[in-house]
Amino acid sequence: MNRLMDPVELKEHIREFLKEHRQASLATCLNNIPRSSPVQYFLGADLDIYIISAGGEKFKAIAENPTVCLLVNTEYINYRRIKGVQVFGKAKSSTGDAFLIDEAKIYAPDPYLLEYGGEELKVIKIRPYEIVYLNSLEKGDRTKQILKLNTVELKEEEKYAIKH
């Protein structure tokens, strides 16, 4: 997939891929220590992402450093055959903005979870500033499409010479 998509087409590919999946890995950083947490997510408006969680260190990390990365991908068969999205964005949580819970209810596939989940449930909202899309399932072409500020960039796979 080395054909450059226009921003509308790429957004649609990203949106459809994210809708097909619900599980992801959320990377945060607290006190210069990176961590990755398994999460379930759902989409909001304009590719915003919502995560419902009972808690954990990720909330402290987001309060200190709101820059996050969310990885959603197909099963990892090998490095040549994978499809995925990396979402780089700024996150905020309902621990700092109680209105996020009401906002998330608008988009939640199961809003009753938020209604009856009790006080322990919290919401994280990620507002993307860059999204990297890779689809190398068919041909193994690892060219990445990068959506940034409604523009698209191509990042072709770096070729390494193999010496025998």
CYANA upper distance limits for C-alpha pairs under 8 A (distance plus 0.5 A):
  1 MET  CA    135 ASN  CA      7.53
  1 MET  CA    136 SER  CA      7.76
  1 MET  CA    139 LYS  CA      8.45
  1 MET  CA    141 ASP  CA      6.59
  1 MET  CA    142 ARG  CA      8.14
  1 MET  CA    143 THR  CA      6.82
  2 ASN  CA    141 ASP  CA      7.94
  2 ASN  CA    143 THR  CA      6.21
  2 ASN  CA    144 LYS  CA      8.44
  2 ASN  CA    154 LEU  CA      8.10
  2 ASN  CA    156 GLU  CA      7.99
  4 LEU  CA    145 GLN  CA      7.73
  4 LEU  CA    152 VAL  CA      7.93
  4 LEU  CA    153 GLU  CA      7.94
  4 LEU  CA    154 LEU  CA      7.00
  5 MET  CA      9 GLU  CA      6.52
  5 MET  CA     10 LEU  CA      6.25
  5 MET  CA    145 GLN  CA      8.16
  5 MET  CA    152 VAL  CA      7.58
  6 ASP  CA     10 LEU  CA      6.68
  6 ASP  CA    151 THR  CA      8.16
  6 ASP  CA    152 VAL  CA      7.08
  7 PRO  CA     11 LYS  CA      6.49
  7 PRO  CA    147 LEU  CA      7.37
  7 PRO  CA    150 ASN  CA      6.27
  7 PRO  CA    151 THR  CA      6.26
  7 PRO  CA    152 VAL  CA      6.37
  8 VAL  CA     12 GLU  CA      6.80
  9 GLU  CA     13 HIS  CA      6.87
 10 LEU  CA     14 ILE  CA      6.65
 10 LEU  CA    145 GLN  CA      8.24
 10 LEU  CA    147 LEU  CA      7.84
 10 LEU  CA    152 VAL  CA      8.42
 11 LYS  CA     15 ARG  CA      6.45
 11 LYS  CA    147 LEU  CA      8.18
 12 GLU  CA     16 GLU  CA      6.55
 13 HIS  CA     17 PHE  CA      6.66
 14 ILE  CA     18 LEU  CA      6.61
 14 ILE  CA     85 VAL  CA      7.65
 14 ILE  CA    133 TYR  CA      7.36
 15 ARG  CA     19 LYS  CA      6.62
 15 ARG  CA     47 LEU  CA      7.27
 16 GLU  CA     20 GLU  CA      6.79
 17 PHE  CA     21 HIS  CA      7.28
 17 PHE  CA     84 GLY  CA      8.38
 18 LEU  CA     22 ARG  CA      7.86
 18 LEU  CA     43 LEU  CA      8.02
 18 LEU  CA     72 VAL  CA      7.88
 18 LEU  CA     85 VAL  CA      8.39
 19 LYS  CA     42 PHE  CA      7.99
 19 LYS  CA     43 LEU  CA      7.71
 21 HIS  CA     72 VAL  CA      8.01
 22 ARG  CA     40 GLN  CA      5.80
 22 ARG  CA     41 TYR  CA      5.93
 22 ARG  CA     42 PHE  CA      7.07
 23 GLN  CA     38 PRO  CA      7.70
 23 GLN  CA     39 VAL  CA      6.29
 23 GLN  CA     40 GLN  CA      5.02
 23 GLN  CA     41 TYR  CA      6.92
 23 GLN  CA     72 VAL  CA      7.38
 24 ALA  CA     38 PRO  CA      6.37
 24 ALA  CA     39 VAL  CA      5.89
 24 ALA  CA     40 GLN  CA      6.64
 24 ALA  CA     41 TYR  CA      7.76
 24 ALA  CA     70 LEU  CA      7.06
 24 ALA  CA     71 LEU  CA      6.05
 24 ALA  CA     72 VAL  CA      5.28
 24 ALA  CA     73 ASN  CA      8.05
 25 SER  CA     36 SER  CA      6.56
 25 SER  CA     37 SER  CA      5.93
 25 SER  CA     38 PRO  CA      5.08
 25 SER  CA     39 VAL  CA      6.42
 25 SER  CA     70 LEU  CA      6.17
 25 SER  CA     71 LEU  CA      5.71
 25 SER  CA     72 VAL  CA      7.28
 26 LEU  CA     36 SER  CA      5.84
 26 LEU  CA     37 SER  CA      5.61
 26 LEU  CA     38 PRO  CA      6.83
 26 LEU  CA     39 VAL  CA      7.13
 26 LEU  CA     68 VAL  CA      7.61
 26 LEU  CA     69 CYS  CA      6.44
 26 LEU  CA     70 LEU  CA      5.06
 26 LEU  CA     71 LEU  CA      7.07
 27 ALA  CA     34 PRO  CA      7.47
 27 ALA  CA     35 ARG  CA      6.12
 27 ALA  CA     36 SER  CA      4.80
 27 ALA  CA     37 SER  CA      6.99
 27 ALA  CA     68 VAL  CA      6.22
 27 ALA  CA     69 CYS  CA      5.61
 27 ALA  CA     70 LEU  CA      6.70
 28 THR  CA     34 PRO  CA      6.30
 28 THR  CA     35 ARG  CA      6.04
 28 THR  CA     36 SER  CA      6.93
 28 THR  CA     58 LYS  CA      6.87
 28 THR  CA     61 ALA  CA      6.64
 28 THR  CA     62 ILE  CA      7.41
 28 THR  CA     65 ASN  CA      8.26
 28 THR  CA     66 PRO  CA      8.49
 28 THR  CA     67 THR  CA      7.67
 28 THR  CA     68 VAL  CA      5.70
 28 THR  CA     69 CYS  CA      7.48
 29 CYS  CA     33 ILE  CA      5.90
 29 CYS  CA     34 PRO  CA      4.70
 29 CYS  CA     35 ARG  CA      6.55
 29 CYS  CA     61 ALA  CA      6.18
 29 CYS  CA     62 ILE  CA      8.29
 29 CYS  CA     65 ASN  CA      7.27
 29 CYS  CA     68 VAL  CA      8.29
 30 LEU  CA     34 PRO  CA      6.95
 30 LEU  CA     35 ARG  CA      8.41
 30 LEU  CA     60 LYS  CA      7.76
 30 LEU  CA     61 ALA  CA      5.07
 30 LEU  CA     62 ILE  CA      8.42
 30 LEU  CA     64 GLU  CA      7.44
 30 LEU  CA     65 ASN  CA      7.55
 31 ASN  CA     61 ALA  CA      8.45
 37 SER  CA     58 LYS  CA      8.08
 39 VAL  CA     51 ILE  CA      7.39
 39 VAL  CA     52 ILE  CA      8.40
 39 VAL  CA     53 SER  CA      8.07
 40 GLN  CA     51 ILE  CA      6.55
 40 GLN  CA     52 ILE  CA      7.51
 41 TYR  CA     49 ILE  CA      7.11
 41 TYR  CA     50 TYR  CA      5.97
 41 TYR  CA     51 ILE  CA      5.02
 41 TYR  CA     52 ILE  CA      7.44
 42 PHE  CA     49 ILE  CA      6.40
 42 PHE  CA     50 TYR  CA      5.90
 42 PHE  CA     51 ILE  CA      7.19
 42 PHE  CA    107 TYR  CA      7.95
 42 PHE  CA    108 ALA  CA      7.06
 42 PHE  CA    109 PRO  CA      7.93
 43 LEU  CA     47 LEU  CA      6.64
 43 LEU  CA     48 ASP  CA      6.42
 43 LEU  CA     49 ILE  CA      5.28
 43 LEU  CA     50 TYR  CA      6.71
 43 LEU  CA    107 TYR  CA      7.35
 43 LEU  CA    108 ALA  CA      8.45
 44 GLY  CA     48 ASP  CA      5.42
 44 GLY  CA     49 ILE  CA      6.26
 44 GLY  CA     50 TYR  CA      7.35
 44 GLY  CA    104 ALA  CA      8.20
 44 GLY  CA    107 TYR  CA      6.03
 47 LEU  CA    127 ARG  CA      8.12
 47 LEU  CA    128 PRO  CA      7.70
 48 ASP  CA    125 LYS  CA      7.44
 48 ASP  CA    126 ILE  CA      6.24
 48 ASP  CA    127 ARG  CA      5.56
 48 ASP  CA    128 PRO  CA      7.01
 49 ILE  CA    125 LYS  CA      6.12
 49 ILE  CA    126 ILE  CA      5.56
 49 ILE  CA    127 ARG  CA      7.32
 50 TYR  CA    104 ALA  CA      7.12
 50 TYR  CA    123 VAL  CA      7.21
 50 TYR  CA    124 ILE  CA      6.09
 50 TYR  CA    125 LYS  CA      5.11
 50 TYR  CA    126 ILE  CA      6.97
 51 ILE  CA    123 VAL  CA      6.07
 51 ILE  CA    124 ILE  CA      5.50
 51 ILE  CA    125 LYS  CA      7.01
 52 ILE  CA    121 LEU  CA      7.13
 52 ILE  CA    122 LYS  CA      6.23
 52 ILE  CA    123 VAL  CA      5.19
 52 ILE  CA    124 ILE  CA      7.03
 53 SER  CA    121 LEU  CA      6.08
 53 SER  CA    122 LYS  CA      5.83
 53 SER  CA    123 VAL  CA      6.83
 53 SER  CA    124 ILE  CA      8.38
 54 ALA  CA    120 GLU  CA      5.75
 54 ALA  CA    121 LEU  CA      4.98
 54 ALA  CA    122 LYS  CA      6.35
 55 GLY  CA     59 PHE  CA      7.21
 55 GLY  CA    120 GLU  CA      7.68
 55 GLY  CA    121 LEU  CA      7.64
 55 GLY  CA    122 LYS  CA      7.19
 56 GLY  CA     60 LYS  CA      8.23
 57 GLU  CA     61 ALA  CA      6.74
 58 LYS  CA     62 ILE  CA      6.58
 59 PHE  CA     63 ALA  CA      6.73
 59 PHE  CA     93 SER  CA      7.47
 59 PHE  CA     95 THR  CA      8.26
 60 LYS  CA     64 GLU  CA      6.89
 61 ALA  CA     65 ASN  CA      6.23
 61 ALA  CA     66 PRO  CA      7.80
 62 ILE  CA     66 PRO  CA      4.92
 62 ILE  CA     67 THR  CA      7.75
 62 ILE  CA     68 VAL  CA      8.25
 62 ILE  CA     91 ALA  CA      6.95
 62 ILE  CA     92 LYS  CA      7.04
 62 ILE  CA     93 SER  CA      7.95
 63 ALA  CA     92 LYS  CA      7.81
 63 ALA  CA     93 SER  CA      8.32
 63 ALA  CA     96 GLY  CA      8.28
 66 PRO  CA     90 LYS  CA      5.65
 66 PRO  CA     91 ALA  CA      5.42
 66 PRO  CA     92 LYS  CA      7.00
 67 THR  CA     88 PHE  CA      7.90
 67 THR  CA     89 GLY  CA      6.31
 67 THR  CA     90 LYS  CA      5.25
 67 THR  CA     91 ALA  CA      6.88
 68 VAL  CA     88 PHE  CA      6.43
 68 VAL  CA     89 GLY  CA      6.08
 68 VAL  CA     90 LYS  CA      6.63
 68 VAL  CA     91 ALA  CA      7.06
 68 VAL  CA    126 ILE  CA      8.42
 69 CYS  CA     86 GLN  CA      7.12
 69 CYS  CA     87 VAL  CA      5.93
 69 CYS  CA     88 PHE  CA      5.07
 69 CYS  CA     89 GLY  CA      6.93
 70 LEU  CA     86 GLN  CA      6.19
 70 LEU  CA     87 VAL  CA      5.52
 70 LEU  CA     88 PHE  CA      7.16
 71 LEU  CA     84 GLY  CA      7.83
 71 LEU  CA     85 VAL  CA      6.45
 71 LEU  CA     86 GLN  CA      5.16
 71 LEU  CA     87 VAL  CA      6.98
 72 VAL  CA     84 GLY  CA      6.04
 72 VAL  CA     85 VAL  CA      5.85
 72 VAL  CA     86 GLN  CA      7.05
 73 ASN  CA     82 ILE  CA      7.70
 73 ASN  CA     83 LYS  CA      6.16
 73 ASN  CA     84 GLY  CA      4.42
 73 ASN  CA     85 VAL  CA      6.79
 74 THR  CA     82 ILE  CA      6.60
 74 THR  CA     83 LYS  CA      6.01
 74 THR  CA     84 GLY  CA      6.73
 75 GLU  CA     82 ILE  CA      7.61
 76 TYR  CA     81 ARG  CA      7.94
 76 TYR  CA     82 ILE  CA      6.52
 77 ILE  CA     81 ARG  CA      6.68
 77 ILE  CA     82 ILE  CA      7.32
 78 ASN  CA     82 ILE  CA      7.57
 80 ARG  CA    136 SER  CA      6.96
 80 ARG  CA    137 LEU  CA      8.12
 80 ARG  CA    140 GLY  CA      5.37
 80 ARG  CA    141 ASP  CA      7.79
 80 ARG  CA    142 ARG  CA      7.45
 81 ARG  CA    135 ASN  CA      8.48
 81 ARG  CA    136 SER  CA      5.65
 81 ARG  CA    137 LEU  CA      5.04
 81 ARG  CA    138 GLU  CA      7.84
 81 ARG  CA    139 LYS  CA      8.36
 81 ARG  CA    140 GLY  CA      5.88
 82 ILE  CA    134 LEU  CA      8.02
 82 ILE  CA    135 ASN  CA      6.80
 82 ILE  CA    136 SER  CA      5.89
 82 ILE  CA    137 LEU  CA      5.75
 82 ILE  CA    140 GLY  CA      8.48
 83 LYS  CA    133 TYR  CA      8.28
 83 LYS  CA    134 LEU  CA      5.89
 83 LYS  CA    135 ASN  CA      4.78
 83 LYS  CA    136 SER  CA      6.41
 83 LYS  CA    137 LEU  CA      6.62
 84 GLY  CA    133 TYR  CA      6.52
 84 GLY  CA    134 LEU  CA      5.88
 84 GLY  CA    135 ASN  CA      7.07
 85 VAL  CA    131 ILE  CA      7.25
 85 VAL  CA    132 VAL  CA      6.05
 85 VAL  CA    133 TYR  CA      5.19
 85 VAL  CA    134 LEU  CA      6.95
 86 GLN  CA    131 ILE  CA      6.14
 86 GLN  CA    132 VAL  CA      5.59
 86 GLN  CA    133 TYR  CA      7.25
 87 VAL  CA    128 PRO  CA      6.62
 87 VAL  CA    129 TYR  CA      8.36
 87 VAL  CA    130 GLU  CA      6.70
 87 VAL  CA    131 ILE  CA      5.09
 87 VAL  CA    132 VAL  CA      7.10
 88 PHE  CA    128 PRO  CA      6.11
 88 PHE  CA    129 TYR  CA      6.56
 88 PHE  CA    130 GLU  CA      5.69
 88 PHE  CA    131 ILE  CA      6.57
 89 GLY  CA    126 ILE  CA      6.39
 89 GLY  CA    127 ARG  CA      5.82
 89 GLY  CA    128 PRO  CA      4.51
 89 GLY  CA    129 TYR  CA      5.62
 89 GLY  CA    130 GLU  CA      7.22
 90 LYS  CA    126 ILE  CA      6.10
 90 LYS  CA    127 ARG  CA      5.91
 90 LYS  CA    128 PRO  CA      7.03
 90 LYS  CA    129 TYR  CA      8.05
 91 ALA  CA    124 ILE  CA      7.08
 91 ALA  CA    125 LYS  CA      5.96
 91 ALA  CA    126 ILE  CA      4.84
 91 ALA  CA    127 ARG  CA      6.83
 92 LYS  CA     96 GLY  CA      7.70
 92 LYS  CA     97 ASP  CA      8.05
 92 LYS  CA    124 ILE  CA      6.22
 92 LYS  CA    125 LYS  CA      6.02
 92 LYS  CA    126 ILE  CA      7.26
 93 SER  CA     97 ASP  CA      6.69
 93 SER  CA    100 LEU  CA      7.61
 93 SER  CA    122 LYS  CA      7.69
 93 SER  CA    123 VAL  CA      6.04
 93 SER  CA    124 ILE  CA      4.81
 93 SER  CA    125 LYS  CA      6.74
 94 SER  CA     98 ALA  CA      5.16
 94 SER  CA     99 PHE  CA      7.42
 94 SER  CA    100 LEU  CA      5.85
 94 SER  CA    101 ILE  CA      6.89
 94 SER  CA    122 LYS  CA      6.28
 94 SER  CA    123 VAL  CA      5.74
 94 SER  CA    124 ILE  CA      7.00
 95 THR  CA    122 LYS  CA      7.51
 95 THR  CA    123 VAL  CA      8.49
 98 ALA  CA    102 ASP  CA      8.37
 99 PHE  CA    103 GLU  CA      6.82
100 LEU  CA    104 ALA  CA      6.44
100 LEU  CA    123 VAL  CA      7.04
100 LEU  CA    124 ILE  CA      8.26
100 LEU  CA    125 LYS  CA      7.99
101 ILE  CA    105 LYS  CA      6.86
101 ILE  CA    114 LEU  CA      7.80
101 ILE  CA    122 LYS  CA      7.81
101 ILE  CA    123 VAL  CA      6.55
102 ASP  CA    106 ILE  CA      7.49
103 GLU  CA    107 TYR  CA      7.94
104 ALA  CA    108 ALA  CA      6.35
104 ALA  CA    123 VAL  CA      7.89
105 LYS  CA    111 PRO  CA      5.55
105 LYS  CA    114 LEU  CA      7.31
106 ILE  CA    111 PRO  CA      8.00
107 TYR  CA    111 PRO  CA      8.32
110 ASP  CA    114 LEU  CA      8.29
111 PRO  CA    115 GLU  CA      6.96
112 TYR  CA    116 TYR  CA      6.40
112 TYR  CA    117 GLY  CA      8.23
113 LEU  CA    117 GLY  CA      5.73
114 LEU  CA    118 GLY  CA      8.06
114 LEU  CA    121 LEU  CA      7.65
117 GLY  CA    121 LEU  CA      6.42
129 TYR  CA    148 LYS  CA      6.66
129 TYR  CA    149 LEU  CA      7.19
130 GLU  CA    146 ILE  CA      7.47
130 GLU  CA    147 LEU  CA      6.18
130 GLU  CA    148 LYS  CA      5.15
130 GLU  CA    149 LEU  CA      7.78
131 ILE  CA    146 ILE  CA      6.25
131 ILE  CA    147 LEU  CA      5.63
131 ILE  CA    148 LYS  CA      7.15
132 VAL  CA    144 LYS  CA      6.97
132 VAL  CA    145 GLN  CA      6.34
132 VAL  CA    146 ILE  CA      5.01
132 VAL  CA    147 LEU  CA      6.88
133 TYR  CA    144 LYS  CA      6.19
133 TYR  CA    145 GLN  CA      5.66
133 TYR  CA    146 ILE  CA      6.76
133 TYR  CA    147 LEU  CA      8.45
134 LEU  CA    142 ARG  CA      7.08
134 LEU  CA    143 THR  CA      7.18
134 LEU  CA    144 LYS  CA      5.42
134 LEU  CA    145 GLN  CA      7.02
135 ASN  CA    141 ASP  CA      8.11
135 ASN  CA    142 ARG  CA      7.52
135 ASN  CA    143 THR  CA      8.41
135 ASN  CA    144 LYS  CA      8.21
136 SER  CA    140 GLY  CA      4.89
136 SER  CA    141 ASP  CA      5.46
136 SER  CA    142 ARG  CA      5.86
136 SER  CA    143 THR  CA      8.25
141 ASP  CA    157 GLU  CA      8.28
142 ARG  CA    156 GLU  CA      7.39
142 ARG  CA    157 GLU  CA      6.04
143 THR  CA    154 LEU  CA      7.29
143 THR  CA    155 LYS  CA      6.19
143 THR  CA    156 GLU  CA      4.85
143 THR  CA    157 GLU  CA      5.91
144 LYS  CA    154 LEU  CA      6.24
144 LYS  CA    155 LYS  CA      5.53
144 LYS  CA    156 GLU  CA      6.80
144 LYS  CA    157 GLU  CA      8.17
145 GLN  CA    152 VAL  CA      7.04
145 GLN  CA    153 GLU  CA      6.33
145 GLN  CA    154 LEU  CA      5.42
145 GLN  CA    155 LYS  CA      7.01
146 ILE  CA    152 VAL  CA      5.87
146 ILE  CA    153 GLU  CA      5.50
146 ILE  CA    154 LEU  CA      6.75
146 ILE  CA    155 LYS  CA      7.95
147 LEU  CA    151 THR  CA      6.21
147 LEU  CA    152 VAL  CA      5.24
147 LEU  CA    153 GLU  CA      7.24
148 LYS  CA    152 VAL  CA      6.83
148 LYS  CA    153 GLU  CA      8.38
